Amino acid sequence: MLARSADQRRKVHKASISDAIKREYATATGADLDRLLWDRAYKEQHRRSLTAFFKEQMRQHSWLLEKQFLNVVSGAADADVLVITGMRDEAPTATLSHLVQNSRLLDIRVTASEKTRQTRRKCQAGDDDRHEIHDCENHNSSDNGSDCKSNSTTLDYCPSLVFDNGATGDEAVRRFAHTYLLPFLHRDLERLASMVLPVPDFPRTGIEFRHVLNIAQQQGGLALCTSLLQTHFINDWDKIGMVACCEAGGFVFASALAQKVGVPLALIREAGKLPPPIVSIDKPSSHISSSEPNNLKGKKLEMSRDLILRGPSVVVVDDVLATGRTLCAILQLLAKAGISNEDISIIVIAEFPIHRGRELLYRNGYGGIRIQSLLVFGGA
């Protein structure tokens, strides 16, 4: 289905990341690789020793998961879409996106009831160690698409999408792909990306600036972007009570979106531009301005204190996700205003994974907030 999107044919490749460790295990122990890959009963016989082998490899090489991920990606360099199965990372979009900076990385969490897993895979009851190298994961069952419950035992984390694999047949899979995956392959996103012009050596030598605000300067650009923001947003707009945005880039896109979906704006501005009562937070410098001599030290961001009521959800809209420092400050500001992480989601126009903004948000306790982006660009 992904190979035949609405616009054109795509080359789709599927690979299992666990195959690499099985190959290494077979080489080290003399186990039959073909049977490890294709014979489930044989694999179950080796499961405990295979798990022990994997954990020992991880102890010796802390970068093993990243290496295996890159090996799988490089093996499918000519693919338009790469589907990787067998991932066991706690927060792949947060920790691996920068390794594939020119591509969009989606983490689709597949769930099924314990009974369904046992029936399909003949797994042992109560076997729920997610970090073992086997196929009997004990995930929380949920509705398809937007459920953001995390299985992480450490920091909170929200996968990109959740697919409930409880139904038989392929109708549910096709419906999920049509609803949540095919929109990423639509030409409207390519049209939007073409409006984000690259500007070399701006604002200083060595930086290729992506002019995201140029979208609003193109005929039909703002309308197209607003429509994509509305349709790509995974959660329910009827449950959204406010759109929050920070000057200046966020104002442009958030204003049009808020008007289209019929919700008010929460404007976040530099200090001194809003009347009291307000809440404030230190303003971070952006990845572009951070090395400038006058890099905003001592400045603050402010928001009207009683503007956002507790209860309805808030969508934070910004033009760019790069280092994540600005979004981190916005989330701290919303927390000071009494808004919990569970009531917040984020959608941005353009993301630059090389700056590891998702990882910064994850490490600072905001991994449970869903982050969506329309466009992904490599480089600065």
Summary of the structure (lengths in Angstrom):
residues: 380
radius of gyration: 22.4
end to end distance: 33.5
largest distance: 72.9
contacts: 1134
relative contact order: 0.11
helix: 40%
strand: 20%
